[in-house]
C-alpha cells in the first residue's frame, strides 16, 4: 500500500480513486494506515465475502491474494495484476492515465 | 512396540506431497478478470466510513488493491 500512497497524486490526477481491501479488521487497518501514512481508504472485508466473490481467497493463508484491479467509470475491469506482479503499481498508473486520455 | 514405531516412521515418510504448503500456482484463477463487470460492495474503511464501489460510478476510475495482511510490505 505504501507504493500506492507514493503514486497517489498521479492516480488522483488521472481521475482515479484508490481503495485497498483486505480481510483485516478496521482496527488493524487504522493502526497500519497511521503507521505508514496511507490516506486513502483501507477497506475491511472481515469474513472474506468480497474476497471470495472476486475469487481471490487463498486458503493457505486464510486471506486474500495480492491483486490489483483497475475498474473504469462504467464499472468494468480494464486491468488486473496478480501476486508478485501486483506489488508495483506502475501498470495501474499507466492504465489510469491512458483512460484519462481516452485511449 | 519397536515394530509400531518403525511403522509410524514409515507412514510419516510416505505422507503425500499435498501436505506441503500450497504454491500460488495451485490457487485457482480469479473469478473476476479483465472485461468483467466488477461486483459491487460496501465495506468499512479504517475511519469507520462505509465505502461502496458504486460511489464512484460515472465519476472516477477505481484502483482496487487487494492485499494479504495489514503490517506487511508492498
Backbone of each chain as nested JSON, in Angstrom:
{
  "chains": [
    {"id": "A", "residues": [
      {"number": 1, "name": "UNK", "atoms": {"N": [0.82, -1.209, 0.0], "CA": [0.0, 0.0, 0.0], "C": [0.857, 1.263, 0.0]}},
      {"number": 2, "name": "UNK", "atoms": {"N": [2.082, 1.124, 0.539], "CA": [2.995, 2.267, 0.546], "C": [3.262, 2.737, -0.881]}},
      {"number": 3, "name": "UNK", "atoms": {"N": [3.393, 1.772, -1.796], "CA": [3.684, 2.109, -3.197], "C": [2.509, 2.853, -3.825]}},
      {"number": 4, "name": "UNK", "atoms": {"N": [1.287, 2.504, -3.439], "CA": [0.117, 3.226, -3.942], "C": [0.091, 4.646, -3.374]}},
      {"number": 5, "name": "UNK", "atoms": {"N": [0.447, 4.775, -2.1], "CA": [0.479, 6.1, -1.493], "C": [1.481, 6.999, -2.233]}},
      {"number": 6, "name": "UNK", "atoms": {"N": [2.641, 6.425, -2.596], "CA": [3.66, 7.199, -3.307], "C": [3.171, 7.657, -4.679]}},
      {"number": 7, "name": "UNK", "atoms": {"N": [2.249, 6.891, -5.264], "CA": [1.724, 7.215, -6.598], "C": [0.356, 7.889, -6.544]}},
      {"number": 8, "name": "UNK", "atoms": {"N": [-0.07, 8.273, -5.335], "CA": [-1.451, 8.747, -5.159], "C": [-1.738, 10.018, -5.961]}},
      {"number": 9, "name": "UNK", "atoms": {"N": [-0.803, 10.954, -5.997], "CA": [-1.083, 12.201, -6.717], "C": [-1.236, 11.947, -8.214]}},
      {"number": 10, "name": "UNK", "atoms": {"N": [-0.425, 11.044, -8.761], "CA": [-0.543, 10.683, -10.179], "C": [-1.893, 10.026, -10.453]}},
      {"number": 11, "name": "UNK", "atoms": {"N": [-2.309, 9.156, -9.539], "CA": [-3.578, 8.445, -9.733], "C": [-4.758, 9.404, -9.597]}},
      {"number": 12, "name": "UNK", "atoms": {"N": [-4.672, 10.303, -8.636], "CA": [-5.762, 11.278, -8.465], "C": [-5.839, 12.206, -9.675]}},
      {"number": 13, "name": "UNK", "atoms": {"N": [-4.677, 12.56, -10.222], "CA": [-4.654, 13.408, -11.418], "C": [-5.295, 12.693, -12.609]}},
      {"number": 14, "name": "UNK", "atoms": {"N": [-5.289, 11.372, -12.574], "CA": [-5.899, 10.567, -13.642], "C": [-7.323, 10.138, -13.254]}},
      {"number": 15, "name": "UNK", "atoms": {"N": [-7.995, 10.944, -12.436], "CA": [-9.401, 10.701, -12.048], "C": [-9.603, 9.317, -11.43]}},
      {"number": 16, "name": "UNK", "atoms": {"N": [-8.687, 8.915, -10.58], "CA": [-8.748, 7.561, -10.029], "C": [-8.817, 7.576, -8.503]}},
      {"number": 17, "name": "UNK", "atoms": {"N": [-9.753, 6.832, -7.961], "CA": [-9.866, 6.616, -6.517], "C": [-9.136, 5.328, -6.163]}},
      {"number": 18, "name": "UNK", "atoms": {"N": [-8.208, 5.399, -5.223], "CA": [-7.51, 4.198, -4.769], "C": [-8.24, 3.618, -3.559]}},
      {"number": 19, "name": "UNK", "atoms": {"N": [-8.485, 2.304, -3.596], "CA": [-9.1, 1.592, -2.473], "C": [-8.27, 0.342, -2.188]}},
      {"number": 20, "name": "UNK", "atoms": {"N": [-7.767, 0.215, -0.976], "CA": [-7.135, -1.032, -0.56], "C": [-8.2, -1.93, 0.07]}},
      {"number": 21, "name": "UNK", "atoms": {"N": [-8.072, -3.232, -0.092], "CA": [-9.016, -4.176, 0.524], "C": [-8.253, -5.36, 1.092]}},
      {"number": 22, "name": "UNK", "atoms": {"N": [-8.608, -5.753, 2.32], "CA": [-8.061, -6.993, 2.867], "C": [-9.074, -7.565, 3.846]}},
      {"number": 23, "name": "UNK", "atoms": {"N": [-8.75, -8.703, 4.41], "CA": [-9.635, -9.332, 5.395], "C": [-9.272, -8.926, 6.83]}},
      {"number": 24, "name": "UNK", "atoms": {"N": [-8.436, -7.902, 6.968], "CA": [-8.113, -7.382, 8.295], "C": [-9.307, -6.63, 8.881]}},
      {"number": 25, "name": "UNK", "atoms": {"N": [-9.285, -6.414, 10.187], "CA": [-10.334, -5.63, 10.844], "C": [-10.092, -4.145, 10.599]}},
      {"number": 26, "name": "UNK", "atoms": {"N": [-11.136, -3.3, 10.712], "CA": [-10.935, -1.846, 10.591], "C": [-9.925, -1.317, 11.605]}},
      {"number": 27, "name": "UNK", "atoms": {"N": [-9.829, -1.967, 12.766], "CA": [-8.906, -1.513, 13.81], "C": [-7.459, -1.743, 13.386]}},
      {"number": 28, "name": "UNK", "atoms": {"N": [-7.163, -2.913, 12.816], "CA": [-5.811, -3.168, 12.293], "C": [-5.489, -2.181, 11.189]}},
      {"number": 29, "name": "UNK", "atoms": {"N": [-6.477, -1.975, 10.305], "CA": [-6.235, -1.083, 9.167], "C": [-5.964, 0.345, 9.633]}},
      {"number": 30, "name": "UNK", "atoms": {"N": [-6.658, 0.757, 10.684], "CA": [-6.453, 2.121, 11.194], "C": [-5.027, 2.282, 11.729]}},
      {"number": 31, "name": "UNK", "atoms": {"N": [-4.609, 1.314, 12.539], "CA": [-3.258, 1.378, 13.112], "C": [-2.204, 1.35, 12.012]}},
      {"number": 32, "name": "UNK", "atoms": {"N": [-2.441, 0.501, 11.018], "CA": [-1.451, 0.365, 9.937], "C": [-1.408, 1.633, 9.081]}},
      {"number": 33, "name": "UNK", "atoms": {"N": [-2.59, 2.169, 8.752], "CA": [-2.658, 3.39, 7.935], "C": [-1.896, 4.522, 8.62]}},
      {"number": 34, "name": "UNK", "atoms": {"N": [-2.059, 4.613, 9.949], "CA": [-1.352, 5.667, 10.687], "C": [0.153, 5.424, 10.668]}},
      {"number": 35, "name": "UNK", "atoms": {"N": [0.526, 4.157, 10.801], "CA": [1.953, 3.835, 10.855], "C": [2.66, 4.159, 9.55]}},
      {"number": 36, "name": "UNK", "atoms": {"N": [2.021, 3.854, 8.422], "CA": [2.702, 4.02, 7.13], "C": [2.237, 5.256, 6.376]}},
      {"number": 37, "name": "UNK", "atoms": {"N": [1.295, 6.012, 6.942], "CA": [0.89, 7.265, 6.314], "C": [-0.015, 7.108, 5.106]}},
      {"number": 38, "name": "UNK", "atoms": {"N": [-0.832, 6.055, 5.09], "CA": [-1.802, 5.874, 3.996], "C": [-3.014, 6.772, 4.245]}},
      {"number": 39, "name": "UNK", "atoms": {"N": [-3.401, 7.543, 3.224], "CA": [-4.526, 8.472, 3.378], "C": [-5.775, 8.025, 2.621]}},
      {"number": 40, "name": "UNK", "atoms": {"N": [-5.636, 7.023, 1.752], "CA": [-6.816, 6.525, 1.021], "C": [-7.499, 5.432, 1.843]}},
      {"number": 41, "name": "UNK", "atoms": {"N": [-8.754, 5.092, 1.513], "CA": [-9.467, 4.085, 2.319], "C": [-8.81, 2.695, 2.254]}},
      {"number": 42, "name": "UNK", "atoms": {"N": [-8.65, 2.085, 3.421], "CA": [-8.295, 0.666, 3.508], "C": [-9.558, -0.035, 3.989]}},
      {"number": 43, "name": "UNK", "atoms": {"N": [-10.134, -0.851, 3.127], "CA": [-11.446, -1.437, 3.411], "C": [-11.302, -2.805, 4.056]}},
      {"number": 44, "name": "UNK", "atoms": {"N": [-12.171, -3.052, 5.013], "CA": [-12.134, -4.3, 5.766], "C": [-13.173, -5.275, 5.225]}},
      {"number": 45, "name": "UNK", "atoms": {"N": [-12.694, -6.319, 4.571], "CA": [-13.587, -7.401, 4.12], "C": [-13.552, -8.504, 5.18]}},
      {"number": 46, "name": "UNK", "atoms": {"N": [-13.989, -8.137, 6.374], "CA": [-13.973, -9.047, 7.529], "C": [-14.861, -10.25, 7.211]}},
      {"number": 47, "name": "UNK", "atoms": {"N": [-14.309, -11.457, 7.267], "CA": [-15.063, -12.646, 6.886], "C": [-14.814, -13.082, 5.452]}},
      {"number": 48, "name": "UNK", "atoms": {"N": [-14.394, -12.146, 4.617], "CA": [-13.925, -12.515, 3.277], "C": [-14.971, -12.69, 2.192]}},
      {"number": 49, "name": "UNK", "atoms": {"N": [-16.198, -12.198, 2.402], "CA": [-17.243, -12.409, 1.388], "C": [-16.865, -11.808, 0.026]}},
      {"number": 50, "name": "UNK", "atoms": {"N": [-16.329, -10.588, 0.037], "CA": [-15.993, -9.925, -1.229], "C": [-14.754, -10.574, -1.849]}},
      {"number": 51, "name": "UNK", "atoms": {"N": [-13.799, -10.907, -0.989], "CA": [-12.598, -11.6, -1.46], "C": [-12.975, -12.894, -2.195]}},
      {"number": 52, "name": "UNK", "atoms": {"N": [-13.941, -13.637, -1.63], "CA": [-14.394, -14.874, -2.27], "C": [-15.185, -14.591, -3.54]}},
      {"number": 53, "name": "UNK", "atoms": {"N": [-15.994, -13.523, -3.506], "CA": [-16.798, -13.195, -4.693], "C": [-15.894, -12.874, -5.89]}},
      {"number": 54, "name": "UNK", "atoms": {"N": [-14.758, -12.261, -5.62], "CA": [-13.797, -11.954, -6.684], "C": [-12.896, -13.17, -6.991]}},
      {"number": 55, "name": "UNK", "atoms": {"N": [-13.012, -14.213, -6.19], "CA": [-12.216, -15.424, -6.426], "C": [-10.771, -15.264, -6.008]}},
      {"number": 56, "name": "UNK", "atoms": {"N": [-10.529, -14.522, -4.929], "CA": [-9.154, -14.204, -4.526], "C": [-8.77, -14.791, -3.176]}},
      {"number": 57, "name": "UNK", "atoms": {"N": [-9.626, -15.666, -2.628], "CA": [-9.321, -16.227, -1.296], "C": [-8.245, -17.288, -1.422]}},
      {"number": 58, "name": "UNK", "atoms": {"N": [-7.202, -17.155, -0.623], "CA": [-6.119, -18.142, -0.603], "C": [-6.219, -18.951, 0.685]}},
      {"number": 59, "name": "UNK", "atoms": {"N": [-6.686, -20.207, 0.607], "CA": [-6.877, -20.99, 1.823], "C": [-5.583, -21.255, 2.576]}},
      {"number": 60, "name": "UNK", "atoms": {"N": [-4.458, -21.227, 1.889], "CA": [-3.179, -21.467, 2.566], "C": [-2.878, -20.376, 3.599]}},
      {"number": 61, "name": "UNK", "atoms": {"N": [-3.305, -19.158, 3.321], "CA": [-3.062, -18.045, 4.246], "C": [-4.321, -17.601, 4.973]}},
      {"number": 62, "name": "UNK", "atoms": {"N": [-5.474, -18.186, 4.597], "CA": [-6.759, -17.718, 5.124], "C": [-6.873, -16.204, 4.946]}},
      {"number": 63, "name": "UNK", "atoms": {"N": [-6.53, -15.747, 3.743], "CA": [-6.505, -14.305, 3.444], "C": [-6.628, -14.123, 1.938]}},
      {"number": 64, "name": "UNK", "atoms": {"N": [-6.72, -12.871, 1.527], "CA": [-6.798, -12.566, 0.098], "C": [-5.432, -12.722, -0.566]}},
      {"number": 65, "name": "UNK", "atoms": {"N": [-5.449, -13.012, -1.872], "CA": [-4.225, -12.894, -2.666], "C": [-3.965, -11.414, -2.909]}},
      {"number": 66, "name": "UNK", "atoms": {"N": [-2.739, -11.1, -3.266], "CA": [-2.418, -9.729, -3.641], "C": [-2.8, -9.546, -5.108]}},
      {"number": 67, "name": "UNK", "atoms": {"N": [-3.787, -8.698, -5.354], "CA": [-4.285, -8.489, -6.718], "C": [-4.652, -7.017, -6.897]}},
      {"number": 68, "name": "UNK", "atoms": {"N": [-4.24, -6.449, -8.027], "CA": [-4.66, -5.088, -8.376], "C": [-5.662, -5.139, -9.523]}},
      {"number": 69, "name": "UNK", "atoms": {"N": [-6.737, -4.366, -9.388], "CA": [-7.675, -4.165, -10.485], "C": [-7.749, -2.685, -10.808]}},
      {"number": 70, "name": "UNK", "atoms": {"N": [-7.95, -2.375, -12.086], "CA": [-8.412, -1.041, -12.456], "C": [-9.823, -1.206, -13.001]}},
      {"number": 71, "name": "UNK", "atoms": {"N": [-10.759, -0.461, -12.396], "CA": [-12.166, -0.516, -12.785], "C": [-12.513, 0.839, -13.389]}},
      {"number": 72, "name": "UNK", "atoms": {"N": [-13.061, 0.839, -14.603], "CA": [-13.33, 2.131, -15.25], "C": [-14.614, 2.759, -14.712]}},
      {"number": 73, "name": "UNK", "atoms": {"N": [-14.955, 3.939, -15.237], "CA": [-16.098, 4.678, -14.69], "C": [-17.43, 3.969, -14.921]}},
      {"number": 74, "name": "UNK", "atoms": {"N": [-17.433, 3.0, -15.852], "CA": [-18.657, 2.217, -16.094], "C": [-18.72, 0.953, -15.241]}},
      {"number": 75, "name": "UNK", "atoms": {"N": [-17.698, 0.732, -14.417], "CA": [-17.705, -0.439, -13.533], "C": [-17.081, -1.682, -14.136]}},
      {"number": 76, "name": "UNK", "atoms": {"N": [-16.397, -1.506, -15.283], "CA": [-15.782, -2.66, -15.95], "C": [-14.296, -2.759, -15.606]}},
      {"number": 77, "name": "UNK", "atoms": {"N": [-13.839, -4.011, -15.419], "CA": [-12.418, -4.257, -15.129], "C": [-11.612, -4.087, -16.407]}},
      {"number": 78, "name": "UNK", "atoms": {"N": [-10.618, -3.177, -16.374], "CA": [-9.809, -2.952, -17.582], "C": [-8.348, -3.347, -17.386]}},
      {"number": 79, "name": "UNK", "atoms": {"N": [-7.999, -3.754, -16.153], "CA": [-6.598, -4.097, -15.878], "C": [-6.571, -4.99, -14.65]}},
      {"number": 80, "name": "UNK", "atoms": {"N": [-5.665, -5.993, -14.659], "CA": [-5.532, -6.859, -13.479], "C": [-4.091, -7.341, -13.377]}},
      {"number": 81, "name": "UNK", "atoms": {"N": [-3.522, -7.281, -12.179], "CA": [-2.222, -7.914, -11.914], "C": [-2.35, -8.814, -10.69]}},
      {"number": 82, "name": "UNK", "atoms": {"N": [-1.631, -9.956, -10.742], "CA": [-1.741, -10.963, -9.685], "C": [-0.44, -11.131, -8.921]}},
      {"number": 83, "name": "UNK", "atoms": {"N": [-0.579, -11.406, -7.627], "CA": [0.517, -11.854, -6.765], "C": [1.732, -10.925, -6.88]}},
      {"number": 84, "name": "UNK", "atoms": {"N": [2.911, -11.479, -7.21], "CA": [4.12, -10.651, -7.189], "C": [4.053, -9.529, -8.233]}},
      {"number": 85, "name": "UNK", "atoms": {"N": [3.258, -9.726, -9.294], "CA": [3.108, -8.665, -10.303], "C": [2.291, -7.478, -9.788]}},
      {"number": 86, "name": "UNK", "atoms": {"N": [1.624, -7.685, -8.639], "CA": [0.732, -6.637, -8.125], "C": [1.426, -5.728, -7.101]}},
      {"number": 87, "name": "UNK", "atoms": {"N": [2.714, -5.952, -6.837], "CA": [3.403, -5.131, -5.844], "C": [3.683, -3.729, -6.4]}},
      {"number": 88, "name": "UNK", "atoms": {"N": [4.177, -3.682, -7.642], "CA": [4.494, -2.402, -8.276], "C": [3.235, -1.848, -8.972]}},
      {"number": 89, "name": "UNK", "atoms": {"N": [2.759, -0.662, -8.568], "CA": [1.519, -0.136, -9.154], "C": [1.701, 0.608, -10.479]}},
      {"number": 90, "name": "UNK", "atoms": {"N": [2.909, 0.544, -11.069], "CA": [3.177, 1.313, -12.293], "C": [2.151, 1.028, -13.395]}},
      {"number": 91, "name": "UNK", "atoms": {"N": [1.814, -0.256, -13.59], "CA": [0.861, -0.608, -14.653], "C": [-0.525, -0.035, -14.371]}},
      {"number": 92, "name": "UNK", "atoms": {"N": [-0.859, 0.053, -13.087], "CA": [-2.145, 0.643, -12.688], "C": [-2.15, 2.129, -13.056]}},
      {"number": 93, "name": "UNK", "atoms": {"N": [-1.048, 2.809, -12.739], "CA": [-0.933, 4.243, -13.039], "C": [-1.053, 4.464, -14.551]}},
      {"number": 94, "name": "UNK", "atoms": {"N": [-0.323, 3.661, -15.318], "CA": [-0.335, 3.801, -16.783], "C": [-1.74, 3.571, -17.338]}},
      {"number": 95, "name": "UNK", "atoms": {"N": [-2.425, 2.554, -16.828], "CA": [-3.785, 2.245, -17.307], "C": [-4.744, 3.398, -16.998]}},
      {"number": 96, "name": "UNK", "atoms": {"N": [-4.597, 4.011, -15.83], "CA": [-5.493, 5.107, -15.444], "C": [-5.201, 6.359, -16.257]}},
      {"number": 97, "name": "UNK", "atoms": {"N": [-3.919, 6.603, -16.519], "CA": [-3.555, 7.766, -17.334], "C": [-4.048, 7.581, -18.764]}},
      {"number": 98, "name": "UNK", "atoms": {"N": [-3.944, 6.363, -19.301], "CA": [-4.431, 6.076, -20.655], "C": [-5.944, 6.278, -20.729]}},
      {"number": 99, "name": "UNK", "atoms": {"N": [-6.62, 5.879, -19.661], "CA": [-8.071, 6.029, -19.583], "C": [-8.457, 7.505, -19.633]}},
      {"number": 100, "name": "UNK", "atoms": {"N": [-7.696, 8.313, -18.935], "CA": [-7.951, 9.762, -18.9], "C": [-7.766, 10.374, -20.284]}},
      {"number": 101, "name": "UNK", "atoms": {"N": [-6.789, 9.859, -21.021], "CA": [-6.517, 10.374, -22.368], "C": [-7.511, 9.829, -23.387]}},
      {"number": 102, "name": "UNK", "atoms": {"N": [-8.383, 8.92, -22.937], "CA": [-9.417, 8.387, -23.817], "C": [-8.929, 7.325, -24.76]}},
      {"number": 103, "name": "UNK", "atoms": {"N": [-7.811, 6.679, -24.376], "CA": [-7.316, 5.601, -25.218], "C": [-7.856, 4.261, -24.764]}}
    ]},
    {"id": "B", "residues": [
      {"number": 1, "name": "UNK", "atoms": {"N": [6.293, -52.993, 20.203], "CA": [6.419, -51.538, 20.337], "C": [7.388, -50.986, 19.301]}},
      {"number": 2, "name": "UNK", "atoms": {"N": [8.527, -51.689, 19.133], "CA": [9.528, -51.25, 18.162], "C": [8.945, -51.266, 16.748]}},
      {"number": 3, "name": "UNK", "atoms": {"N": [8.217, -52.356, 16.495], "CA": [7.604, -52.505, 15.166], "C": [6.632, -51.356, 14.905]}},
      {"number": 4, "name": "UNK", "atoms": {"N": [5.9, -51.021, 15.967], "CA": [4.911, -49.949, 15.845], "C": [5.593, -48.617, 15.489]}},
      {"number": 5, "name": "UNK", "atoms": {"N": [6.737, -48.352, 16.156], "CA": [7.466, -47.096, 15.901], "C": [8.004, -47.062, 14.478]}},
      {"number": 6, "name": "UNK", "atoms": {"N": [8.507, -48.193, 14.028], "CA": [9.032, -48.277, 12.65], "C": [7.903, -48.002, 11.661]}},
      {"number": 7, "name": "UNK", "atoms": {"N": [6.749, -48.598, 11.939], "CA": [5.597, -48.394, 11.056], "C": [5.196, -46.925, 11.035]}},
      {"number": 8, "name": "UNK", "atoms": {"N": [5.263, -46.305, 12.2], "CA": [4.886, -44.89, 12.307], "C": [5.852, -44.018, 11.49]}},
      {"number": 9, "name": "UNK", "atoms": {"N": [7.14, -44.33, 11.605], "CA": [8.151, -43.586, 10.854], "C": [7.939, -43.747, 9.354]}},
      {"number": 10, "name": "UNK", "atoms": {"N": [7.662, -44.99, 8.955], "CA": [7.433, -45.277, 7.53], "C": [6.236, -44.482, 7.02]}},
      {"number": 11, "name": "UNK", "atoms": {"N": [5.17, -44.512, 7.802], "CA": [3.95, -43.807, 7.415], "C": [4.238, -42.32, 7.229]}},
      {"number": 12, "name": "UNK", "atoms": {"N": [5.057, -41.778, 8.152], "CA": [5.403, -40.36, 8.072], "C": [6.158, -40.03, 6.804]}},
      {"number": 13, "name": "UNK", "atoms": {"N": [7.078, -40.919, 6.419], "CA": [7.894, -40.648, 5.242], "C": [7.081, -40.794, 3.959]}},
      {"number": 14, "name": "UNK", "atoms": {"N": [5.941, -41.482, 4.077], "CA": [5.126, -41.71, 2.877], "C": [3.975, -40.704, 2.748]}},
      {"number": 15, "name": "UNK", "atoms": {"N": [3.927, -39.729, 3.66], "CA": [2.856, -38.729, 3.567], "C": [2.897, -38.042, 2.201]}},
      {"number": 16, "name": "UNK", "atoms": {"N": [1.767, -37.856, 1.589], "CA": [1.766, -37.272, 0.236], "C": [2.253, -35.826, 0.225]}},
      {"number": 17, "name": "UNK", "atoms": {"N": [2.755, -35.421, -0.928], "CA": [3.315, -34.075, -1.068], "C": [2.251, -32.999, -0.904]}},
      {"number": 18, "name": "UNK", "atoms": {"N": [0.987, -33.391, -0.954], "CA": [-0.087, -32.404, -0.833], "C": [-0.107, -31.763, 0.555]}},
      {"number": 19, "name": "UNK", "atoms": {"N": [0.632, -32.34, 1.493], "CA": [0.716, -31.729, 2.816], "C": [1.63, -30.514, 2.811]}},
      {"number": 20, "name": "UNK", "atoms": {"N": [2.42, -30.377, 1.736], "CA": [3.308, -29.214, 1.637], "C": [2.458, -27.952, 1.461]}},
      {"number": 21, "name": "UNK", "atoms": {"N": [3.051, -26.811, 1.75], "CA": [2.342, -25.532, 1.614], "C": [1.964, -25.32, 0.14]}},
      {"number": 22, "name": "UNK", "atoms": {"N": [0.74, -24.896, -0.081], "CA": [0.287, -24.735, -1.464], "C": [0.969, -23.533, -2.111]}},
      {"number": 23, "name": "UNK", "atoms": {"N": [1.373, -23.709, -3.346], "CA": [2.044, -22.633, -4.095], "C": [0.99, -21.753, -4.753]}},
      {"number": 24, "name": "UNK", "atoms": {"N": [1.361, -20.512, -5.121], "CA": [0.408, -19.654, -5.828], "C": [-0.146, -20.325, -7.08]}},
      {"number": 25, "name": "UNK", "atoms": {"N": [0.672, -21.18, -7.721], "CA": [0.226, -21.826, -8.961], "C": [-0.908, -22.815, -8.701]}},
      {"number": 26, "name": "UNK", "atoms": {"N": [-1.05, -23.239, -7.429], "CA": [-2.134, -24.167, -7.091], "C": [-3.463, -23.44, -6.898]}},
      {"number": 27, "name": "UNK", "atoms": {"N": [-3.405, -22.137, -6.678], "CA": [-4.634, -21.405, -6.412], "C": [-5.396, -21.2, -7.719]}},
      {"number": 28, "name": "UNK", "atoms": {"N": [-6.713, -21.348, -7.671], "CA": [-7.49, -21.202, -8.902], "C": [-7.43, -19.77, -9.42]}},
      {"number": 29, "name": "UNK", "atoms": {"N": [-7.682, -19.57, -10.722], "CA": [-7.643, -18.202, -11.247], "C": [-8.755, -17.351, -10.639]}},
      {"number": 30, "name": "UNK", "atoms": {"N": [-8.563, -16.031, -10.566], "CA": [-9.606, -15.157, -10.024], "C": [-10.91, -15.308, -10.807]}},
      {"number": 31, "name": "UNK", "atoms": {"N": [-12.024, -15.125, -10.117], "CA": [-13.32, -15.193, -10.807], "C": [-13.559, -13.945, -11.636]}},
      {"number": 32, "name": "UNK", "atoms": {"N": [-13.051, -12.814, -11.152], "CA": [-13.26, -11.545, -11.849], "C": [-11.983, -11.196, -12.615]}},
      {"number": 33, "name": "UNK", "atoms": {"N": [-12.141, -11.03, -13.928], "CA": [-10.989, -10.805, -14.803], "C": [-11.243, -9.58, -15.687]}},
      {"number": 34, "name": "UNK", "atoms": {"N": [-10.234, -9.217, -16.481], "CA": [-10.367, -8.083, -17.402], "C": [-11.563, -8.315, -18.327]}},
      {"number": 35, "name": "UNK", "atoms": {"N": [-12.384, -7.292, -18.459], "CA": [-13.578, -7.381, -19.306], "C": [-14.854, -7.652, -18.532]}},
      {"number": 36, "name": "UNK", "atoms": {"N": [-14.706, -8.118, -17.272], "CA": [-15.894, -8.4, -16.439], "C": [-16.368, -7.11, -15.756]}},
      {"number": 37, "name": "UNK", "atoms": {"N": [-17.654, -7.092, -15.385], "CA": [-18.15, -6.025, -14.528], "C": [-17.702, -6.35, -13.1]}},
      {"number": 38, "name": "UNK", "atoms": {"N": [-17.159, -5.365, -12.416], "CA": [-16.69, -5.579, -11.038], "C": [-17.898, -5.667, -10.102]}},
      {"number": 39, "name": "UNK", "atoms": {"N": [-18.019, -6.741, -9.33], "CA": [-19.139, -6.838, -8.386], "C": [-19.114, -5.69, -7.373]}},
      {"number": 40, "name": "UNK", "atoms": {"N": [-20.282, -5.126, -7.112], "CA": [-20.373, -4.017, -6.166], "C": [-20.122, -4.522, -4.744]}},
      {"number": 41, "name": "UNK", "atoms": {"N": [-19.706, -3.618, -3.87], "CA": [-19.518, -3.958, -2.458], "C": [-19.689, -2.697, -1.632]}},
      {"number": 42, "name": "UNK", "atoms": {"N": [-19.983, -2.889, -0.375], "CA": [-19.96, -1.8, 0.609], "C": [-19.177, -2.314, 1.802]}},
      {"number": 43, "name": "UNK", "atoms": {"N": [-18.055, -1.658, 2.112], "CA": [-17.171, -2.109, 3.196], "C": [-16.773, -0.915, 4.045]}},
      {"number": 44, "name": "UNK", "atoms": {"N": [-16.322, -1.226, 5.258], "CA": [-15.956, -0.169, 6.202], "C": [-14.469, 0.162, 6.076]}},
      {"number": 45, "name": "UNK", "atoms": {"N": [-14.161, 1.457, 6.024], "CA": [-12.749, 1.844, 5.955], "C": [-12.152, 1.997, 7.36]}},
      {"number": 46, "name": "UNK", "atoms": {"N": [-10.879, 2.428, 7.408], "CA": [-10.163, 2.478, 8.697], "C": [-10.705, 3.552, 9.632]}},
      {"number": 47, "name": "UNK", "atoms": {"N": [-11.546, 4.458, 9.095], "CA": [-12.113, 5.511, 9.937], "C": [-13.585, 5.277, 10.246]}},
      {"number": 48, "name": "UNK", "atoms": {"N": [-14.081, 4.094, 9.907], "CA": [-15.465, 3.758, 10.22], "C": [-16.473, 4.198, 9.17]}},
      {"number": 49, "name": "UNK", "atoms": {"N": [-15.98, 4.739, 8.015], "CA": [-16.897, 5.144, 6.942], "C": [-17.228, 3.968, 6.053]}},
      {"number": 50, "name": "UNK", "atoms": {"N": [-18.49, 3.93, 5.585], "CA": [-18.874, 2.919, 4.6], "C": [-18.481, 3.422, 3.213]}},
      {"number": 51, "name": "UNK", "atoms": {"N": [-17.797, 2.587, 2.469], "CA": [-17.372, 2.935, 1.11], "C": [-17.909, 1.874, 0.164]}},
      {"number": 52, "name": "UNK", "atoms": {"N": [-18.583, 2.333, -0.912], "CA": [-19.137, 1.406, -1.903], "C": [-18.475, 1.633, -3.244]}},
      {"number": 53, "name": "UNK", "atoms": {"N": [-18.363, 0.565, -4.018], "CA": [-17.815, 0.71, -5.367], "C": [-18.709, 1.64, -6.191]}},
      {"number": 54, "name": "UNK", "atoms": {"N": [-20.028, 1.547, -6.009], "CA": [-20.928, 2.349, -6.849], "C": [-20.85, 3.854, -6.537]}},
      {"number": 55, "name": "UNK", "atoms": {"N": [-20.191, 4.22, -5.417], "CA": [-19.994, 5.646, -5.121], "C": [-19.24, 6.353, -6.262]}},
      {"number": 56, "name": "UNK", "atoms": {"N": [-18.436, 5.603, -6.997], "CA": [-17.525, 6.203, -7.983], "C": [-18.01, 6.004, -9.414]}},
      {"number": 57, "name": "UNK", "atoms": {"N": [-19.124, 5.317, -9.567], "CA": [-19.686, 5.034, -10.89], "C": [-19.954, 6.338, -11.639]}},
      {"number": 58, "name": "UNK", "atoms": {"N": [-19.433, 6.429, -12.871], "CA": [-19.644, 7.626, -13.69], "C": [-18.788, 8.816, -13.28]}},
      {"number": 59, "name": "UNK", "atoms": {"N": [-17.974, 8.64, -12.217], "CA": [-17.182, 9.772, -11.724], "C": [-15.679, 9.525, -11.817]}},
      {"number": 60, "name": "UNK", "atoms": {"N": [-15.258, 8.373, -11.318], "CA": [-13.818, 8.101, -11.235], "C": [-13.526, 6.651, -11.614]}},
      {"number": 61, "name": "UNK", "atoms": {"N": [-12.31, 6.416, -12.099], "CA": [-11.814, 5.037, -12.144], "C": [-11.535, 4.617, -10.708]}},
      {"number": 62, "name": "UNK", "atoms": {"N": [-11.506, 3.31, -10.478], "CA": [-11.132, 2.806, -9.161], "C": [-9.935, 1.868, -9.306]}},
      {"number": 63, "name": "UNK", "atoms": {"N": [-8.867, 2.169, -8.576], "CA": [-7.745, 1.234, -8.456], "C": [-8.009, 0.426, -7.19]}},
      {"number": 64, "name": "UNK", "atoms": {"N": [-8.386, -0.831, -7.372], "CA": [-8.788, -1.692, -6.258], "C": [-7.631, -2.639, -5.966]}},
      {"number": 65, "name": "UNK", "atoms": {"N": [-7.007, -2.458, -4.802], "CA": [-5.797, -3.209, -4.488], "C": [-6.056, -4.151, -3.313]}},
      {"number": 66, "name": "UNK", "atoms": {"N": [-6.228, -5.43, -3.611], "CA": [-6.351, -6.436, -2.551], "C": [-4.955, -6.71, -1.991]}},
      {"number": 67, "name": "UNK", "atoms": {"N": [-4.827, -6.69, -0.661], "CA": [-3.555, -7.039, -0.025], "C": [-3.776, -8.165, 0.976]}},
      {"number": 68, "name": "UNK", "atoms": {"N": [-2.679, -8.845, 1.321], "CA": [-2.799, -10.091, 2.084], "C": [-3.085, -9.79, 3.555]}},
      {"number": 69, "name": "UNK", "atoms": {"N": [-2.211, -9.006, 4.18], "CA": [-2.39, -8.639, 5.582], "C": [-1.92, -7.196, 5.801]}},
      {"number": 70, "name": "UNK", "atoms": {"N": [-2.565, -6.497, 6.742], "CA": [-2.012, -5.234, 7.212], "C": [-0.643, -5.507, 7.851]}},
      {"number": 71, "name": "UNK", "atoms": {"N": [0.172, -4.489, 7.931], "CA": [1.511, -4.587, 8.525], "C": [2.448, -5.479, 7.723]}},
      {"number": 72, "name": "UNK", "atoms": {"N": [2.168, -5.59, 6.406], "CA": [3.117, -6.277, 5.527], "C": [3.479, -5.325, 4.397]}},
      {"number": 73, "name": "UNK", "atoms": {"N": [4.532, -5.631, 3.672], "CA": [5.077, -4.72, 2.665], "C": [4.222, -4.608, 1.419]}},
      {"number": 74, "name": "UNK", "atoms": {"N": [4.68, -3.762, 0.516], "CA": [4.0, -3.555, -0.772], "C": [2.952, -2.488, -0.669]}}
    ]}
  ]
}
